[in-house]
Amino acid sequence: MNSTATLALDPRAQARRDIGTISLIGLAHGCSHFFHMLLPPLFPQFIAEFGLTYSQLGLLVTVFFVISGIGQAMAGFVVDKVGARPVLFLAMSCFVLASIAAGMAGGFGGLVLAAALAGVGNSPFHPVDFTILNKRVSQPRLGHAFSVHGISGNLGWALAPVFSIGIAQATGNWRLAYLGTGLVAAIILALLFWQREAIDDRQGQWEHAAKAQPGATPEHPMAFLRLPSVWLCFSFFFWTTAALSAIQSFASPALQKMYGLPVSLTAYVVTGYMLSGAAGMVVGGFLVARVERLERSIAFAMALAATLLALTATGWLPPLAAAATAALAGFGTGLAGPSRDMLIKRAAPPGATGRVYGTVYSGLDVGFALAAPVFGALLDSGHAQAVFGGSALALCLGIASAGLVGLGLARRRLQSAA
């Protein structure tokens, strides 16, 4: 689905164009993941100032991802109709507003407003990003584009706790952290607008469009919903992000309760998990071009992550080893990332990429939305080990979903060959 309009460019010009587009979309995607973590790093401050429980804090995550999930499915249709770039600019503006709302929050209601605005901003990113990448990036670099896209997301997740907690601790005022997050979003928005030509999806063309037969009857816009692969990809995202939600929101307090580690250490386990994931995605970007049965590499990588999280859940490890093991589990989930994105690309029918990515990635939002209050309630009731054990189980269910997608694609290839 990469652009056929780029074929006239010489290799050096095409490389510069590809790198520019990949870099800008990676930066924007990193910002969206940074804003996934707008509120969770400062949960302890909200408990101290507003008297909230972990279950209530889990509901803030639910608000964010319910709005993001519904919006993401809708955004795919908007992107296919009006283009990706203007939707991206609107999303970044919502992040600025979310930061203002968080910084001015006077209680739970204000935090809900911040979560809602951030959810609206987050909703269009996957249909926007993958539409631009698939239209503008040449086929030889597309696997690496997916890798950079995933790495930037993990780096956004990793940076957010360090950024927010660092400002809050340095100034003694958690509200100033949200002045910082607002400035981050505003600066990136200004950069994207300045370099807007490099992310203009109108300059690209779907590969299938050049081959379309004149007078062919277009497929109904909702036809892709009949494909089992779409819903299996949705379920894959649901399970894997349910696991991620548990780690992002509650790994720190769970490690404190299970192993007696100080918050000054456990607060950065999520950062370690995301950095490990980024390293895994670097490796995964090279693997994706060399592996035909992508579901097998996904299964191996996620089984590795599940094993490490299950080991953490046992409570048998020395405290520092437990923190390191939980952080290293991110390598497995990161390793699966580029293969996951390419698997979805293969499952998507021509011309419906925005809609497919919007629908499939809304499984990510649903997983975050439902898992956060469940794991928060388990932590409130004293079952800290369930944060890690439940994450491992969810990853195993994700492996099953990816396997079924791979079987469907293999069956489709056999039918085409026949």
C-alpha positions as CSV (number, residue, x, y, z in Angstrom):
1,M,0.0,0.0,0.0
2,N,3.0,2.3,-0.3
3,S,2.9,5.2,-2.6
4,T,3.3,4.6,-6.3
5,A,3.7,8.4,-6.8
6,T,7.2,8.2,-5.3
7,L,8.6,5.8,-8.0
8,A,9.8,8.7,-10.1
9,L,12.1,10.0,-7.4
10,D,15.8,9.0,-7.5
11,P,16.9,6.7,-4.6
12,R,18.6,9.4,-2.6
13,A,15.6,11.8,-2.8
14,Q,13.3,8.9,-1.9
15,A,15.5,8.0,1.1
16,R,15.4,11.6,2.3
17,R,11.6,11.8,1.9
18,D,11.1,8.4,3.7
19,I,13.4,9.4,6.6
20,G,11.7,12.8,7.0
21,T,8.2,11.2,7.1
22,I,9.2,8.4,9.4
23,S,10.9,10.8,11.8
24,L,8.0,13.2,12.1
25,I,5.4,10.5,12.4
26,G,7.6,8.8,15.0
27,L,7.8,12.0,17.0
28,A,4.0,12.5,16.9
29,H,3.4,8.9,17.9
30,G,5.8,9.2,20.8
31,C,3.9,12.3,21.9
32,S,0.6,10.3,21.9
33,H,2.1,7.6,24.1
34,F,3.6,10.3,26.3
35,F,0.0,11.5,26.9
36,H,-1.2,8.0,27.7
37,M,0.8,8.6,30.8
38,L,-0.4,12.1,31.5
39,L,-2.0,11.1,34.8
40,P,-0.6,7.7,36.1
41,P,2.9,8.9,37.1
42,L,1.4,11.3,39.6
43,F,-1.2,9.0,41.1
44,P,0.5,9.1,44.5
45,Q,0.1,12.9,44.5
46,F,-3.6,12.6,43.7
47,I,-4.1,10.1,46.5
48,A,-2.3,12.5,49.0
49,E,-4.1,15.6,47.8
50,F,-7.5,14.4,46.9
51,G,-7.9,11.2,49.0
52,L,-8.5,9.0,45.9
53,T,-8.3,5.2,45.8
54,Y,-6.5,3.0,43.3
55,S,-9.9,1.9,42.0
56,Q,-10.9,5.6,41.3
57,L,-7.5,6.2,39.7
58,G,-8.1,3.1,37.5
59,L,-11.3,4.8,36.3
60,L,-9.3,7.8,35.1
61,V,-7.5,5.4,32.8
62,T,-10.8,3.9,31.8
63,V,-12.2,7.3,30.8
64,F,-9.1,8.0,28.7
65,F,-9.3,4.8,26.8
66,V,-13.1,4.5,26.4
67,I,-13.1,7.9,24.7
68,S,-10.0,7.0,22.7
69,G,-11.3,3.7,21.6
70,I,-14.7,5.0,20.4
71,G,-12.9,8.0,18.8
72,Q,-10.3,5.8,17.2
73,A,-12.9,3.6,15.4
74,M,-14.6,6.8,14.1
75,A,-11.4,8.5,13.3
76,G,-10.5,5.8,10.8
77,F,-13.5,6.8,8.6
78,V,-12.6,10.5,9.0
79,V,-9.0,9.9,7.9
80,D,-10.1,7.9,4.9
81,K,-12.5,10.7,3.9
82,V,-10.7,14.0,4.6
83,G,-7.0,13.0,5.0
84,A,-4.7,12.3,7.9
85,R,-2.8,15.5,8.3
86,P,-5.6,17.9,9.5
87,V,-6.8,15.2,12.0
88,L,-3.2,15.0,13.4
89,F,-3.1,18.8,14.0
90,L,-6.4,18.6,15.8
91,A,-5.2,15.7,18.0
92,M,-2.1,17.6,19.1
93,S,-4.2,20.6,20.1
94,C,-6.3,18.4,22.4
95,F,-3.1,17.4,24.2
96,V,-2.4,21.0,25.0
97,L,-5.9,21.4,26.4
98,A,-5.6,18.2,28.4
99,S,-2.4,19.5,30.1
100,I,-4.2,22.8,31.0
101,A,-7.1,20.8,32.5
102,A,-4.8,18.5,34.5
103,G,-2.8,21.4,35.9
104,M,-5.9,23.2,37.0
105,A,-7.8,20.2,38.4
106,G,-9.3,20.7,41.8
107,G,-10.4,17.1,42.4
108,F,-11.6,14.0,40.7
109,G,-13.8,15.8,38.3
110,G,-11.0,17.9,37.0
111,L,-8.9,14.9,36.5
112,V,-11.7,13.2,34.6
113,L,-11.9,16.2,32.2
114,A,-8.1,16.0,31.6
115,A,-8.4,12.3,30.9
116,A,-11.3,12.9,28.5
117,L,-9.4,15.6,26.5
118,A,-6.3,13.4,26.3
119,G,-8.4,10.5,25.1
120,V,-9.9,12.6,22.3
121,G,-6.4,13.7,21.3
122,N,-5.1,10.1,21.3
123,S,-8.0,8.6,19.4
124,P,-6.9,9.3,15.7
125,F,-3.2,8.5,16.0
126,H,-3.0,5.0,14.6
127,P,-5.2,5.5,11.6
128,V,-3.4,8.8,11.0
129,D,0.1,7.4,11.4
130,F,-0.4,4.3,9.4
131,T,-2.2,6.1,6.6
132,I,0.7,8.5,6.2
133,L,3.4,5.8,6.5
134,N,1.7,3.4,4.0
135,K,1.1,6.2,1.5
136,R,4.4,8.0,1.6
137,V,7.1,5.5,2.6
138,S,8.6,3.2,0.0
139,Q,8.1,-0.5,0.4
140,P,11.8,-1.4,1.3
141,R,11.7,0.9,4.3
142,L,8.1,0.2,5.5
143,G,9.2,-2.5,8.0
144,H,11.7,-0.1,9.5
145,A,9.0,2.6,9.5
146,F,6.8,0.3,11.6
147,S,9.7,-0.4,13.9
148,V,10.5,3.3,14.4
149,H,6.8,4.0,15.0
150,G,6.7,1.4,17.8
151,I,10.0,2.4,19.3
152,S,8.9,6.1,19.5
153,G,5.7,5.0,21.3
154,N,7.7,3.1,23.9
155,L,10.1,6.0,24.3
156,G,7.1,8.3,24.9
157,W,5.8,5.9,27.6
158,A,9.3,5.7,29.1
159,L,9.9,9.4,29.2
160,A,6.5,10.4,30.7
161,P,7.1,9.1,34.3
162,V,10.7,10.6,34.4
163,F,9.5,13.9,33.0
164,S,6.4,14.3,35.2
165,I,7.9,12.9,38.4
166,G,11.1,14.8,37.9
167,I,9.4,18.2,37.6
168,A,7.1,17.5,40.5
169,Q,9.9,16.5,42.8
170,A,12.3,19.3,41.6
171,T,9.6,22.0,42.1
172,G,7.6,20.5,45.0
173,N,4.5,21.3,42.9
174,W,2.9,18.5,40.8
175,R,0.8,21.1,38.8
176,L,4.0,22.5,37.2
177,A,4.5,19.1,35.6
178,Y,1.5,19.8,33.5
179,L,2.9,23.1,32.3
180,G,5.8,21.1,31.0
181,T,3.6,18.5,29.3
182,G,1.6,21.3,27.6
183,L,4.8,22.9,26.3
184,V,5.9,19.5,24.9
185,A,2.7,19.1,22.9
186,A,2.7,22.7,21.7
187,I,6.3,22.5,20.5
188,I,5.7,19.3,18.6
189,L,2.6,20.7,17.0
190,A,4.5,23.7,15.8
191,L,7.2,21.4,14.3
192,L,4.7,19.3,12.5
193,F,3.0,22.4,11.1
194,W,6.4,23.7,9.9
195,Q,7.3,20.5,8.2
196,R,3.7,19.8,7.1
197,E,4.7,18.9,3.5
198,A,6.5,15.8,4.7
199,I,3.3,14.4,6.3
200,D,0.9,15.4,3.5
201,D,-0.9,12.1,2.7
202,R,-2.5,13.8,-0.4
203,Q,0.9,13.5,-2.1
204,G,0.8,9.8,-1.8
205,Q,-1.3,7.2,-3.5
206,W,-2.5,3.7,-2.5
207,E,-0.8,1.0,-4.5
208,H,-4.0,-0.6,-5.4
209,A,-5.4,2.7,-6.8
210,A,-3.1,2.7,-9.7
211,K,-4.2,-0.8,-10.6
212,A,-8.0,-0.3,-10.2
213,Q,-10.1,-1.3,-13.2
214,P,-12.1,1.6,-14.7
215,G,-15.8,1.3,-13.9
216,A,-15.2,-1.2,-11.0
217,T,-17.9,-1.1,-8.3
218,P,-16.4,0.2,-5.1
219,E,-16.8,-1.9,-2.0
220,H,-19.1,-0.8,0.8
221,P,-17.2,1.2,3.4
222,M,-18.3,-1.2,6.1
223,A,-17.4,-4.4,4.2
224,F,-14.1,-4.9,6.1
225,L,-16.1,-5.6,9.3
226,R,-17.1,-9.0,7.8
227,L,-13.5,-10.1,7.9
228,P,-12.7,-12.5,10.8
229,S,-9.1,-11.3,10.7
230,V,-10.1,-7.8,11.7
231,W,-11.8,-9.0,14.8
232,L,-9.0,-11.4,15.7
233,C,-6.6,-8.5,15.4
234,F,-8.9,-6.5,17.6
235,S,-8.9,-9.3,20.3
236,F,-5.1,-9.5,20.0
237,F,-4.8,-5.9,20.9
238,F,-7.3,-6.2,23.7
239,W,-5.4,-8.9,25.5
240,T,-1.9,-7.5,25.0
241,T,-2.9,-4.0,26.1
242,A,-4.8,-5.4,29.1
243,A,-1.4,-6.7,30.2
244,L,0.3,-3.4,29.4
245,S,-2.3,-1.5,31.3
246,A,-1.6,-3.5,34.5
247,I,2.2,-2.9,34.2
248,Q,1.9,0.8,33.3
249,S,-0.6,1.8,36.0
250,F,0.2,-0.6,38.9
251,A,3.6,-2.3,38.6
252,S,5.2,0.2,40.9
253,P,2.8,-0.1,43.8
254,A,2.6,-3.9,43.3
255,L,6.4,-4.2,43.6
256,Q,6.3,-2.1,46.7
257,K,3.7,-4.4,48.3
258,M,5.2,-7.7,47.2
259,Y,8.9,-6.9,47.6
260,G,9.1,-3.9,49.9
261,L,11.0,-1.8,47.3
262,P,10.9,2.0,47.7
263,V,8.8,4.1,45.4
264,S,12.0,6.0,44.3
265,L,13.0,2.7,42.6
266,T,9.7,1.1,41.5
267,A,8.5,4.3,39.9
268,Y,11.1,3.8,37.1
269,V,10.3,0.1,36.5
270,V,7.7,1.2,33.8
271,T,10.5,3.3,32.2
272,G,12.7,0.3,32.2
273,Y,9.9,-1.8,30.7
274,M,9.4,0.7,27.9
275,L,13.1,1.1,27.1
276,S,13.4,-2.7,27.0
277,G,10.5,-2.7,24.6
278,A,12.2,-0.1,22.4
279,A,15.3,-2.3,22.2
280,G,13.0,-5.3,21.3
281,M,11.4,-3.2,18.5
282,V,14.8,-2.4,17.0
283,V,15.5,-6.1,16.7
284,G,11.9,-6.8,15.5
285,G,12.2,-4.3,12.7
286,F,14.9,-6.4,11.1
287,L,13.1,-9.7,11.8
288,V,9.8,-8.6,10.1
289,A,11.4,-8.4,6.7
290,R,12.8,-11.9,7.0
291,V,9.9,-13.9,8.5
292,E,7.0,-15.1,6.5
293,R,4.9,-16.6,9.3
294,L,4.7,-13.5,11.5
295,E,2.5,-15.1,14.1
296,R,5.3,-17.5,15.0
297,S,7.7,-14.7,15.9
298,I,4.9,-12.9,17.8
299,A,4.2,-16.0,19.8
300,F,7.9,-16.5,20.7
301,A,8.4,-12.9,21.7
302,M,5.2,-12.7,23.8
303,A,5.8,-16.1,25.5
304,L,9.2,-14.7,26.6
305,A,7.5,-11.7,28.2
306,A,4.8,-13.8,29.8
307,T,7.4,-16.1,31.4
308,L,9.2,-13.1,32.9
309,L,6.0,-11.6,34.3
310,A,4.9,-14.9,35.7
311,L,8.2,-15.3,37.4
312,T,7.8,-11.8,39.0
313,A,4.4,-12.9,40.2
314,T,5.7,-15.8,42.2
315,G,7.3,-13.6,44.8
316,W,10.4,-15.9,44.9
317,L,12.9,-13.4,43.4
318,P,15.2,-11.1,45.4
319,P,13.6,-7.6,45.4
320,L,16.0,-6.0,42.9
321,A,15.9,-9.0,40.6
322,A,12.1,-8.8,40.6
323,A,12.2,-5.2,39.5
324,A,14.7,-6.0,36.8
325,T,12.8,-9.1,35.6
326,A,9.5,-7.0,35.3
327,A,11.4,-4.3,33.3
328,L,13.1,-6.9,31.0
329,A,9.7,-8.4,30.1
330,G,9.2,-5.3,27.9
331,F,11.8,-6.7,25.4
332,G,9.5,-9.5,24.5
333,T,6.5,-7.3,23.8
334,G,8.7,-4.9,21.9
335,L,10.1,-7.7,19.8
336,A,6.6,-8.6,18.7
337,G,5.6,-5.0,17.7
338,P,6.8,-4.6,14.1
339,S,5.5,-8.1,13.2
340,R,2.2,-7.2,14.8
341,D,1.8,-4.1,12.6
342,M,2.8,-5.9,9.5
343,L,0.4,-8.7,10.3
344,I,-2.4,-6.1,10.4
345,K,-1.3,-4.6,7.1
346,R,-1.5,-8.0,5.5
347,A,-4.9,-8.5,6.9
348,A,-6.3,-5.2,5.7
349,P,-8.2,-5.0,2.4
350,P,-7.0,-2.4,-0.1
351,G,-8.3,1.2,0.5
352,A,-9.5,0.5,4.0
353,T,-6.3,0.9,6.0
354,G,-7.6,3.9,8.0
355,R,-10.8,2.1,8.9
356,V,-9.0,-1.2,9.7
357,Y,-6.3,0.4,11.8
358,G,-8.9,2.5,13.6
359,T,-11.0,-0.5,14.4
360,V,-8.2,-2.9,15.3
361,Y,-6.3,-0.4,17.4
362,S,-9.5,0.4,19.3
363,G,-8.9,-3.0,20.9
364,L,-5.9,-1.4,22.5
365,D,-8.2,1.3,24.0
366,V,-10.8,-1.2,25.2
367,G,-8.1,-3.3,26.8
368,F,-6.7,-0.4,28.7
369,A,-10.2,0.8,29.7
370,L,-11.4,-2.5,31.1
371,A,-8.2,-3.7,32.6
372,A,-7.2,-0.7,34.7
373,P,-10.1,-0.7,37.1
374,V,-9.9,-4.5,37.4
375,F,-6.3,-4.5,38.3
376,G,-6.8,-1.5,40.5
377,A,-9.5,-3.3,42.5
378,L,-7.2,-6.4,42.8
379,L,-4.5,-4.2,44.2
380,D,-6.9,-2.5,46.6
381,S,-7.9,-6.0,47.9
382,G,-4.4,-7.0,48.6
383,H,-3.7,-9.2,45.5
384,A,-0.6,-7.5,44.3
385,Q,0.8,-10.6,42.6
386,A,-2.3,-10.6,40.3
387,V,-0.8,-7.5,38.5
388,F,2.0,-9.7,37.1
389,G,0.2,-13.0,36.9
390,G,-2.8,-11.5,35.2
391,S,-0.6,-9.7,32.7
392,A,1.2,-13.0,31.8
393,L,-2.2,-14.7,31.3
394,A,-3.4,-11.9,29.1
395,L,-0.3,-12.2,26.9
396,C,-0.9,-15.9,26.4
397,L,-4.5,-15.2,25.2
398,G,-3.0,-12.6,22.8
399,I,-0.7,-15.3,21.4
400,A,-3.7,-17.4,20.6
401,S,-5.4,-14.5,18.7
402,A,-2.3,-13.8,16.6
403,G,-2.0,-17.5,15.8
404,L,-5.6,-17.5,14.4
405,V,-4.9,-14.4,12.3
406,G,-1.8,-16.2,10.9
407,L,-3.8,-19.3,10.1
408,G,-6.4,-17.2,8.2
409,L,-3.8,-15.5,6.1
410,A,-2.1,-18.8,5.3
411,R,-5.4,-20.2,4.2
412,R,-6.0,-17.1,2.0
413,R,-2.6,-17.6,0.4
414,L,-3.4,-21.2,-0.4
415,Q,-6.7,-20.2,-2.0
416,S,-5.0,-17.5,-4.1
417,A,-2.4,-20.0,-5.3
418,A,-5.1,-22.5,-6.3
